[in-house]
Amino acid sequence: MSTPKTIQRIKRNEGIDKFIDALQQDGGVIIEDFTDVTVVDQANNEVRPYIEEQKLSPGAKVGALAGKTRTVTRLIMRSPTVREKFYADPLYQALCKHFLTLETTTWYGDTAQTNTSHPLLSIAIAFDIPPGTLAQGLHRDDKNHHARHVETAHYSRNRDVLLGLFVPGCDTSRANGATRVIPGSHLWGDERPDFGPDGARGVVDAEMRKGEAFVMLGSLYHGGGAYETPLTSSAESESRTVYAMFSCTGVHRQEEISFLSYPLAEVKTYSKIVQERLGWKQSEPNLGWVDLKSPEFMLCE
């Protein structure tokens, strides 16, 4: 299980092929110029009230969340900036199209039919992690979809069912628990991974500055780092905020049930790409219809 020791950092003007190559080789890549600091601050201002509401309550204890982390769900509705500037970002959506779109040809009698299934938003959530939070165990996020993996030396198309986007609301470093990743682990099989006696073999810290973003395949081993002590004298107000979005293939179940999380009247105000990724467009040939029709007609009523 040899792995590279760095995460590639690429700028938008280097072209989408560089991002695709990095994801296929390493399983993750940092977009250096994903957005502006002012846009991140705008998202922070939209989400902060929901975080503040939780400060007197226990944090979430779901999956890899150990109880201290505060979360903001229904993020697509609660932050227009996250929705339209982060999730709908053309580069991220183009990467989702490349890695998650399914195209198959089947036969109806003597006629060949080629159908396309486009990606869906699986989940959009904000994590706010305070000092005193332990490191997560290294894991794969595609466990929710019961994904299976065969060890390989080379990446193949449609190997993954998830593609994640992490946008930090602040500068992240090893000291405040930046996400730990194992570049190359997306090519591993399902045998028990060997992270070495100290659990750090092959681990790299995905440190980022505000305005950067990390894109990651769902099969990549990763986990939030330890945020053991405050970095400032204002421990009560200090935290690491990260906006996490995952897209899945159009034939897998979404982690967040979008049709219950986002009211129809609200969805009507979203951009077309977000509407489609929430499931308001049929997956060809016949998944996700209403009255035998693709559901986007309901957005026009």
MIFI-283492 format. One record per residue (C-alpha): x, y, z; residue number from 1. Coordinates in steps of 0.1 Angstrom, whole numbers, plus 5000, padded with zeros to 4 digits. Layout:
[pt [X; Y; Z]; NUM]
...
end
This chain:
[pt [5000; 5000; 5000]; 1]
[pt [5025; 5026; 4989]; 2]
[pt [5011; 5062; 4988]; 3]
[pt [5022; 5096; 4976]; 4]
[pt [5030; 5120; 5004]; 5]
[pt [5015; 5152; 4992]; 6]
[pt [4982; 5167; 4981]; 7]
[pt [4984; 5185; 4949]; 8]
[pt [4975; 5222; 4949]; 9]
[pt [4961; 5234; 4915]; 10]
[pt [4947; 5267; 4903]; 11]
[pt [4916; 5269; 4881]; 12]
[pt [4935; 5282; 4850]; 13]
[pt [4955; 5250; 4849]; 14]
[pt [4925; 5233; 4834]; 15]
[pt [4901; 5205; 4845]; 16]
[pt [4923; 5178; 4832]; 17]
[pt [4949; 5186; 4859]; 18]
[pt [4922; 5182; 4885]; 19]
[pt [4910; 5149; 4871]; 20]
[pt [4945; 5135; 4869]; 21]
[pt [4952; 5145; 4905]; 22]
[pt [4919; 5129; 4917]; 23]
[pt [4927; 5097; 4898]; 24]
[pt [4962; 5096; 4911]; 25]
[pt [4958; 5107; 4947]; 26]
[pt [4921; 5106; 4955]; 27]
[pt [4920; 5143; 4965]; 28]
[pt [4931; 5177; 4953]; 29]
[pt [4931; 5213; 4967]; 30]
[pt [4917; 5241; 4945]; 31]
[pt [4939; 5270; 4955]; 32]
[pt [4917; 5297; 4941]; 33]
[pt [4883; 5282; 4947]; 34]
[pt [4866; 5314; 4960]; 35]
[pt [4873; 5348; 4976]; 36]
[pt [4877; 5354; 5014]; 37]
[pt [4847; 5378; 5012]; 38]
[pt [4825; 5350; 4998]; 39]
[pt [4836; 5327; 5026]; 40]
[pt [4828; 5354; 5052]; 41]
[pt [4793; 5358; 5037]; 42]
[pt [4787; 5321; 5041]; 43]
[pt [4800; 5323; 5077]; 44]
[pt [4776; 5351; 5084]; 45]
[pt [4746; 5331; 5071]; 46]
[pt [4755; 5300; 5090]; 47]
[pt [4768; 5314; 5123]; 48]
[pt [4733; 5320; 5139]; 49]
[pt [4725; 5283; 5135]; 50]
[pt [4758; 5274; 5151]; 51]
[pt [4753; 5297; 5180]; 52]
[pt [4719; 5281; 5187]; 53]
[pt [4737; 5249; 5195]; 54]
[pt [4765; 5261; 5217]; 55]
[pt [4746; 5252; 5249]; 56]
[pt [4736; 5218; 5235]; 57]
[pt [4756; 5185; 5231]; 58]
[pt [4772; 5181; 5197]; 59]
[pt [4761; 5155; 5172]; 60]
[pt [4769; 5118; 5179]; 61]
[pt [4763; 5103; 5145]; 62]
[pt [4788; 5081; 5127]; 63]
[pt [4823; 5097; 5130]; 64]
[pt [4810; 5127; 5150]; 65]
[pt [4820; 5122; 5187]; 66]
[pt [4797; 5147; 5204]; 67]
[pt [4816; 5180; 5205]; 68]
[pt [4811; 5190; 5168]; 69]
[pt [4782; 5213; 5161]; 70]
[pt [4764; 5208; 5128]; 71]
[pt [4741; 5228; 5105]; 72]
[pt [4720; 5205; 5083]; 73]
[pt [4697; 5216; 5055]; 74]
[pt [4726; 5238; 5045]; 75]
[pt [4714; 5243; 5009]; 76]
[pt [4684; 5263; 5023]; 77]
[pt [4702; 5280; 5052]; 78]
[pt [4731; 5294; 5032]; 79]
[pt [4724; 5308; 4997]; 80]
[pt [4762; 5313; 4994]; 81]
[pt [4770; 5277; 5001]; 82]
[pt [4743; 5267; 4977]; 83]
[pt [4751; 5289; 4947]; 84]
[pt [4787; 5298; 4952]; 85]
[pt [4802; 5266; 4966]; 86]
[pt [4780; 5236; 4956]; 87]
[pt [4769; 5250; 4922]; 88]
[pt [4805; 5260; 4914]; 89]
[pt [4811; 5251; 4877]; 90]
[pt [4845; 5234; 4883]; 91]
[pt [4831; 5211; 4911]; 92]
[pt [4801; 5203; 4890]; 93]
[pt [4823; 5195; 4860]; 94]
[pt [4843; 5171; 4883]; 95]
[pt [4810; 5155; 4895]; 96]
[pt [4799; 5150; 4859]; 97]
[pt [4832; 5133; 4850]; 98]
[pt [4834; 5110; 4880]; 99]
[pt [4798; 5103; 4888]; 100]
[pt [4777; 5105; 4856]; 101]
[pt [4766; 5070; 4844]; 102]
[pt [4760; 5062; 4808]; 103]
[pt [4749; 5028; 4797]; 104]
[pt [4736; 5013; 4765]; 105]
[pt [4710; 4986; 4766]; 106]
[pt [4688; 4968; 4740]; 107]
[pt [4651; 4972; 4735]; 108]
[pt [4645; 4945; 4709]; 109]
[pt [4669; 4953; 4681]; 110]
[pt [4672; 4990; 4691]; 111]
[pt [4702; 5002; 4712]; 112]
[pt [4692; 5027; 4738]; 113]
[pt [4719; 5049; 4755]; 114]
[pt [4708; 5065; 4788]; 115]
[pt [4725; 5089; 4811]; 116]
[pt [4721; 5093; 4849]; 117]
[pt [4734; 5126; 4863]; 118]
[pt [4748; 5131; 4899]; 119]
[pt [4727; 5140; 4929]; 120]
[pt [4735; 5160; 4960]; 121]
[pt [4739; 5134; 4987]; 122]
[pt [4745; 5158; 5017]; 123]
[pt [4754; 5194; 5024]; 124]
[pt [4763; 5201; 5060]; 125]
[pt [4784; 5225; 5081]; 126]
[pt [4807; 5213; 5108]; 127]
[pt [4818; 5236; 5136]; 128]
[pt [4846; 5220; 5157]; 129]
[pt [4857; 5235; 5190]; 130]
[pt [4890; 5230; 5208]; 131]
[pt [4892; 5198; 5229]; 132]
[pt [4880; 5177; 5200]; 133]
[pt [4898; 5144; 5194]; 134]
[pt [4909; 5132; 5160]; 135]
[pt [4884; 5110; 5140]; 136]
[pt [4893; 5075; 5131]; 137]
[pt [4904; 5073; 5095]; 138]
[pt [4875; 5061; 5073]; 139]
[pt [4858; 5062; 5039]; 140]
[pt [4826; 5082; 5034]; 141]
[pt [4812; 5058; 5008]; 142]
[pt [4805; 5034; 5037]; 143]
[pt [4770; 5048; 5037]; 144]
[pt [4764; 5034; 5003]; 145]
[pt [4779; 5000; 5011]; 146]
[pt [4806; 5006; 4984]; 147]
[pt [4830; 4978; 4977]; 148]
[pt [4865; 4982; 4965]; 149]
[pt [4891; 4960; 4947]; 150]
[pt [4927; 4970; 4951]; 151]
[pt [4942; 4984; 4918]; 152]
[pt [4972; 5002; 4906]; 153]
[pt [4953; 5024; 4882]; 154]
[pt [4920; 5043; 4886]; 155]
[pt [4891; 5033; 4864]; 156]
[pt [4860; 5053; 4854]; 157]
[pt [4829; 5049; 4877]; 158]
[pt [4849; 5033; 4905]; 159]
[pt [4835; 5059; 4929]; 160]
[pt [4799; 5067; 4940]; 161]
[pt [4807; 5099; 4959]; 162]
[pt [4827; 5131; 4953]; 163]
[pt [4831; 5155; 4982]; 164]
[pt [4838; 5192; 4984]; 165]
[pt [4852; 5208; 5016]; 166]
[pt [4853; 5245; 5019]; 167]
[pt [4869; 5259; 5051]; 168]
[pt [4853; 5288; 5069]; 169]
[pt [4887; 5297; 5084]; 170]
[pt [4924; 5288; 5079]; 171]
[pt [4929; 5252; 5088]; 172]
[pt [4961; 5236; 5100]; 173]
[pt [4973; 5206; 5119]; 174]
[pt [4970; 5226; 5151]; 175]
[pt [4932; 5232; 5147]; 176]
[pt [4925; 5197; 5133]; 177]
[pt [4927; 5200; 5095]; 178]
[pt [4914; 5170; 5078]; 179]
[pt [4939; 5141; 5076]; 180]
[pt [4940; 5122; 5043]; 181]
[pt [4959; 5093; 5029]; 182]
[pt [4967; 5101; 4993]; 183]
[pt [4964; 5070; 4971]; 184]
[pt [4942; 5051; 4995]; 185]
[pt [4913; 5054; 4971]; 186]
[pt [4930; 5026; 4951]; 187]
[pt [4931; 5002; 4981]; 188]
[pt [4907; 4973; 4985]; 189]
[pt [4885; 4965; 5014]; 190]
[pt [4911; 4947; 5036]; 191]
[pt [4919; 4962; 5069]; 192]
[pt [4942; 4991; 5062]; 193]
[pt [4976; 4994; 5078]; 194]
[pt [4982; 5029; 5091]; 195]
[pt [5013; 5019; 5111]; 196]
[pt [5018; 5016; 5149]; 197]
[pt [5011; 5053; 5154]; 198]
[pt [4982; 5054; 5130]; 199]
[pt [4999; 5080; 5109]; 200]
[pt [5015; 5060; 5081]; 201]
[pt [5009; 5078; 5048]; 202]
[pt [4988; 5105; 5065]; 203]
[pt [4989; 5141; 5051]; 204]
[pt [4972; 5171; 5066]; 205]
[pt [4950; 5189; 5041]; 206]
[pt [4958; 5223; 5055]; 207]
[pt [4940; 5252; 5037]; 208]
[pt [4935; 5289; 5038]; 209]
[pt [4902; 5306; 5035]; 210]
[pt [4892; 5307; 4998]; 211]
[pt [4907; 5273; 4991]; 212]
[pt [4887; 5240; 4988]; 213]
[pt [4895; 5203; 4989]; 214]
[pt [4878; 5179; 4965]; 215]
[pt [4879; 5142; 4975]; 216]
[pt [4867; 5109; 4962]; 217]
[pt [4844; 5090; 4985]; 218]
[pt [4868; 5060; 4986]; 219]
[pt [4897; 5081; 5001]; 220]
[pt [4906; 5073; 5037]; 221]
[pt [4904; 5105; 5057]; 222]
[pt [4894; 5119; 5091]; 223]
[pt [4892; 5151; 5110]; 224]
[pt [4924; 5159; 5129]; 225]
[pt [4928; 5165; 5166]; 226]
[pt [4920; 5200; 5178]; 227]
[pt [4934; 5196; 5213]; 228]
[pt [4940; 5231; 5226]; 229]
[pt [4929; 5266; 5217]; 230]
[pt [4951; 5286; 5195]; 231]
[pt [4940; 5320; 5210]; 232]
[pt [4930; 5334; 5244]; 233]
[pt [4894; 5334; 5232]; 234]
[pt [4888; 5296; 5236]; 235]
[pt [4850; 5300; 5240]; 236]
[pt [4846; 5317; 5206]; 237]
[pt [4873; 5297; 5188]; 238]
[pt [4864; 5269; 5164]; 239]
[pt [4871; 5254; 5130]; 240]
[pt [4842; 5256; 5106]; 241]
[pt [4840; 5235; 5074]; 242]
[pt [4813; 5233; 5048]; 243]
[pt [4811; 5198; 5034]; 244]
[pt [4791; 5188; 5003]; 245]
[pt [4790; 5153; 4988]; 246]
[pt [4774; 5143; 4955]; 247]
[pt [4765; 5107; 4946]; 248]
[pt [4756; 5089; 4915]; 249]
[pt [4720; 5093; 4903]; 250]
[pt [4712; 5057; 4911]; 251]
[pt [4723; 5058; 4948]; 252]
[pt [4702; 5069; 4977]; 253]
[pt [4709; 5104; 4990]; 254]
[pt [4722; 5107; 5026]; 255]
[pt [4700; 5137; 5032]; 256]
[pt [4664; 5133; 5020]; 257]
[pt [4662; 5164; 4999]; 258]
[pt [4624; 5162; 4992]; 259]
[pt [4617; 5164; 5030]; 260]
[pt [4645; 5188; 5038]; 261]
[pt [4638; 5214; 5012]; 262]
[pt [4602; 5226; 5006]; 263]
[pt [4590; 5229; 4970]; 264]
[pt [4584; 5266; 4973]; 265]
[pt [4620; 5271; 4984]; 266]
[pt [4634; 5249; 4957]; 267]
[pt [4617; 5269; 4930]; 268]
[pt [4640; 5298; 4939]; 269]
[pt [4672; 5278; 4933]; 270]
[pt [4694; 5277; 4903]; 271]
[pt [4686; 5250; 4877]; 272]
[pt [4717; 5230; 4885]; 273]
[pt [4709; 5229; 4922]; 274]
[pt [4673; 5219; 4914]; 275]
[pt [4685; 5190; 4892]; 276]
[pt [4711; 5178; 4918]; 277]
[pt [4684; 5178; 4945]; 278]
[pt [4665; 5152; 4924]; 279]
[pt [4641; 5174; 4905]; 280]
[pt [4651; 5158; 4872]; 281]
[pt [4646; 5122; 4862]; 282]
[pt [4675; 5098; 4861]; 283]
[pt [4673; 5082; 4826]; 284]
[pt [4656; 5060; 4817]; 285]
[pt [4629; 5058; 4845]; 286]
[pt [4642; 5067; 4880]; 287]
[pt [4626; 5094; 4900]; 288]
[pt [4594; 5103; 4882]; 289]
[pt [4560; 5118; 4893]; 290]
[pt [4530; 5106; 4873]; 291]
[pt [4554; 5090; 4849]; 292]
[pt [4570; 5124; 4841]; 293]
[pt [4603; 5139; 4851]; 294]
[pt [4595; 5160; 4882]; 295]
[pt [4608; 5194; 4870]; 296]
[pt [4573; 5202; 4857]; 297]
[pt [4563; 5207; 4893]; 298]
[pt [4587; 5236; 4897]; 299]
[pt [4568; 5255; 4870]; 300]
[pt [4533; 5251; 4886]; 301]
end
